[in-house]
């Protein structure tokens, strides 16, 4: 046998001298791997839930504005300026960009909503109902009624606004808003539906109208809009898709400046949570395997102590100290490989279950809001390569580190002292 493989063979045989101890140690590492991968998957699932809820509900994952529109969001800063734009062409280019699945034009305004003696301040959003339903979920299933229809003087309002105004479905409300020509627009609209998101800011002050109705209220022509909102296949790819869309728009030479902005810009708090996820994953892996180091090292140190006479004999026969140390390190590495294989076998079924059949704790805790989004208490794990790979590397490093001190102790065994009482 090649001398290089002798120490691997000895390490493999030494592991199975005490099968029960080897099994317990490998099981501890395997379940540490399971805990690490599962916790990372659950954290990623919660983060994905937050991003999906925070962007799919109202904003979309990508928005196209005039370069100086954000963050002031002035009513007068429209795409194409006073000359306007070809809205259909801009939407078509956005939809044709690979990775973007839908796009919809929007107009924003602010003003007052009145009914009888009650008046509340409101934020108005004009949308194309047919296109908007492909970008966001707010128009899909109102709590009551339906979404406003294109060409109709209708409005969809939040539950809290309806309660403040004391109005129901079919009631008429008066909208008053500053117009782009300096006048004050006002008109009568019928409440077509009432939504309830669970977020007080939206439910109390948001009103959604057909885009042409809001443009008429604000004295804006059809070719003047504030933004195009888009939905993408992968929210985490939104920044790259924004760059691709910007290149596509520039190549078309449309004659007006536009700037695609991903959700990481207009939902910066969610982007901070996403960047925090990497740090949290590292902390999780570190805690799990730092705890494992001490248990594995203690077990291997005990095994080294039991074989001190064997080490003394092979040292007395001329074996180099480095070869003795390698034998112990190889034991740790083989133990880690076995534990990694076992951990992968038990982890994938657990991840599959948590991803496809996640436990829903809504009946116990209900939905809760975090960073302006509604998060369901559903323990859904997301698939990723990062969690298993990082956890696997950490497991192998743990196994090697755990063997270093026992290897050092094995090298320090003096043949004369260990063999003195034979």
N, C-alpha and C positions, 0 to 999 in steps of 0.2 A: 504493500500500500504506500502511496506517496506520503512523505513525511508531513505534507501540508494537511492531509486529511486525518492523520492519526489523532490529533487533538480534537477535531470535530467528532470523531468516533467515540473517544473517551468521554467528551462532554455529553453526548447523547446517552451513553450507557449510564453515566453517573446520575442523570435526571431520573432514570427509572429504577434506581435502587430503592427509593422510597416513593412508591407510586402515589400513595395517599397525599403526601406533602406536595408533590409535583402537581397533582390534580387540584388541590385546594389553591395553590399559588396561581396556577394558570387560570382557574375560575375567577379568582379575585381580579386579575388583570382583564379577563374577558368581560366581566360585568362592569368594570371601570370603563372599558371601551363602549359598552352598551349605554351606560349612563351619559358619557360624554356626547356620543352621537345623537342620542335621544334629546338631550337638553338643547343641543345646537339646532336640531331639527324643529323643536317646539318654539324656540326663540325666533328662528327664521320664519316659521309659520305665522307667529304673531306679528312680526314685522311686515310680512307680505299682506296680511289682513289689514293692517293699518294703512299701508300704501294703497291697496286696492280700494278700501273704503274712502280714504282721503282724496283720491283722485277720480275714481269712477262715479262718485255721487254728484259732483258739481263741476269740478275744474277740468277734468281730462288730464292726460299725462303730458300733453304737449300743447303749447299755445303759440300762435303767430300774432305778433303785435307790430306796430310801428316802433322803430328803435327807441324813441324817447317816451313811449307810453308808460312803461313800468319803471318805478313803482307808484308814480303820482296818479296814474289812471285818469288823466284829464278827459272830460267829455269831448273836448275839441281835438284831441290827438287821435285821429282815425287813420286806418291803413290807406295809404295813397294821398293823405292830406285832403285839402279841399277839393281836389280833382276826383277823388274817389278811386275805386279799383274795380276790376272785373272779378266780382265775388265768385262766380261759378268757376272761372279759370283757376283762381287761387285754391279753391276747395278741391278741384279736380287734380291739380298738381300734388297737393298734400296727400290725397287718397292714393295716387299712383306711386308714391314713395314706398319702397319695400319696407315692411315692418309697421307701417301705419294702416290701420284697418278702417278708420272712419274719420270724418272731419265735418265740422258744422260752424257756420258763421254766427257771430253774436254782436249784440249792441247792449251797452250798459247805461243806466240812468239812475237817478235818485230823486226822491221827492216825498210826497205825502199821500197816504191812502185814507179816505174818509168814508164813513157810513153813518148817517144820522148825525148825532152829536159827538161821535168818537172819531179821533184822528190819530194815526201812528205814522212814524217815519218808515220809509221802505227803500230797499234797493231793488231796482227793476232790471231784469235780464230779458232781452229780446232774443228769441231763438227760432230756428227753423224746426218745427216739431218733428218732421219726418227724418231729418238728419240728426237732430240732437239725441234722439232716443238710441242711436247707435254709438254715441260718444259717452253719455252719462246715464245714470239710472234714475235720476230724480223724476223723470216724466213717465217711467215705466208703469208703476203701480201706485198711484196716489191713494192715501188712506180713504178718501171719499171722492166720488166723481171721476173726472177724466182730465187729461192734459188739454190745454187750449188748442184750438184748431187754427191752422193757417188761414189768414184773411178774416178772422172773426175778432170782435172786440171782447176778448175773454182773458181771464187771468187765473193762474194757479197760485194759491197762497198757502202759507204754513198754518198749522193748527193753532199756534199761539197767537198769530195775527188775527185769525178768524175769531178767536175767543175775545181778544181785546176789542175788536170792532163789533162783536156780537152779530156776526153774519153766518149764514149757512149756504149750502149749495144753491146756485141760482140767484143769489142776492146780487144787487148792483152796488158797486163802490165807485167813488170818484178818485181819479188819479190826478195829481198836480205835480208837474215836474218842470224844471228849467229847460228851455229849448235851446238848440244850437244857434239860433238867430237872435238870441237875447230876449225873446219873449217868454211868457209863462204858459206852457201847455197844460190843458186840462181836458178830461173827457170821462165818459161813463163806461165802465167795463162790468161784465157779468162774471161772477165767480164760477168757473167751470169745474174746479177741483180743489181739494185740500190735501196737502202732504204733511207727513209727520216723520222727521228724521231722528228725533231724540236730541238734536243739538239746538239749544235755545236760540243761538244767534241766527240760524237759518229759519227756524220755525216762526220766529217773531218778526223778522224784517224782510224776508225774501219774497219777491213776486215775479212770476215768470209769464211772459206774454209772447204772442207771435211776433217775430222780428219786425215785420212791416207795421204792425200796430204801434210798437214802441217808437219806431222811426217817425211815424206820423205825429205821435204825441210830442216828440222832441224836435220836430221840424228838420229831419234829416232825410236826404235822398236815399234811394235804395242802394246806391253804390258806395255809401259811407258806412263802414262798420268798425268796431273797435278791435275785434280779434276773430281768429278762427281757432276753435278748440279741436284737438285730435285725440283719438284713442290709439294706443299702440299694443302690439302683441306682448311685449315684455317691458314692463315699467322700468326695470333697471337699465334697459337699453335706450331709454328716452334721450339722454344727452347725445349719444352717438347718432340717433335718428334725427335729432334737431340739426346736427351738422350736415347730415346727408340732405335734409330738406333745404337747408340754406344754400347748399351747393346747387341743388336742382333749380331753385328759384333764380339764383344768380345766372345759371346757364341759359335760362329762358329769356333773360333780358326784358323783364316785365316793365321796367321803367319806373319803379317805385321801390323805396327801401323797406324791407320787412326783416323781422328778426324772430326766428323760432326760439322759444324758451321752454325747457323741460320742467317737469314738476319739481326738480331739485332746486329751481330758482324761486318759483312762486309758492312752493310749499317747503320752504327751507327747514322748518322744524322737523318734517318727516325725513329730509335728507340727513339731518343731524342724528336722528335715531338710526338710520341705515348705516352711517359711519360708526356709530356706537356698537352696532351688532358685531363687527369684527373684533373690537376690544373685548366685548362680553364673551364671545366664543373663546378667545384666548384665555381669559380668566377661568372659564369653566373647565377647559382642558387642563390648565395648570393646576387648579385645585384638585381635580380628580386624580391626576397622575402623581402629583407631589405626595398626596396621601398614600398612593400605592407604592412609591419608592421605599418608604420605611418598612412596609410589610414584606415586600419582596426581598429587600436587603437583609432583613432579619432572618428570613427563611434560608436564604443562601448562605448567610454567615454561619447558621447552625449546621448546614450541610458541610461547609468547609471545615468546621471544627471537628465533625465526626470523621472526616477523612484526613486529618492532619498527619497520621502515621503514613498513609499512602503517599501523601505529598513529600514526606520526609524521605521515604524509600526512593522515589524517583529522583529527588534532588541528590541523594547520596550516590545514585548511579550515574550522575553527571548531567541530568536534565537542566537546561538553562532556566533561570527564574522567569524569564519572559514567556516561555512555553507553558509553565505552570499557571501563570496569570491568564494566558490566552484560553486555557481550558475552562477556567471559571467564567471568563467573559463570554465564551461560546455557549456555556450553559445558559447564561442569562439571555443571550440572543435567541437561542433555540426555544427557550421558554416563551419569549415574547412572540416569536413567529407562531407557535402553537396557540397562544392566547389570542393573537390577532385573528387567526383562522376561525377559532371558536366564537370570538366576539362578532365577527362578520356574519356567521351563520345565525346567531341569535338576534342580531340587530336588524337585519333586513325584514324579517317578518313583523317585528314590532313597528318599524318605520312604515311598512306597507299598511298595517292596520291603522296607525295614527294618521296617515295621509288620506286613505280612502274611507275610513269609518271613524272619524275623529269623535271623541266623547264631547257631547254638547252639554255645557253646564248652565245654559240660559235659564232653565227652570229654577236653579239654585241661586244664581247671582244676577241674572238679567244682563242686558247690554250696558256697557259703560263707555264714557267718552275719555279720550286721551289725545292731547295735542290737536284738538279740533276735529277729531274723527270718532266715529262710533265703532267700537270694537266688540265683537261677539266673544263671549267666553267659551270658545271652541278650541279644544286641544288638538289642533291640526299641525302635523309636522310636514315641513317642506323637504322634498328631495334636493340634495346638492352633493357635489363632489368634495367641496371644501371640508365639511364636517367629518366624513369618514377618512379622508386622506390625512387631514391634520391630526385627528385622533389616532390613526394608525401610526403615523410617524412618532407622535408623542408616546405611544405605547412601547414602540421599539427602543426609543431613547431611554424611557423609564427602565426597561429591562437591562439595558447596557449599564446605565448609571447605577442601578441596584447591585450589579455584579462587581463594580470597581473596588469597593471597600473589601468585600470578601476576597477578591483576587489579591489585593494588597496584603491582607492577613495571611493568605496562603503562601505568598512569596516570603513573608517574614518568618515562617516556621523554620526553626533550626533543626536539621536532621539529628544532631547529637541529643538535643533535649527531647524531641518527640520520640526517639527510639530508646531512650535511656531506661524506661520501665518495661520494655518488652521482655 
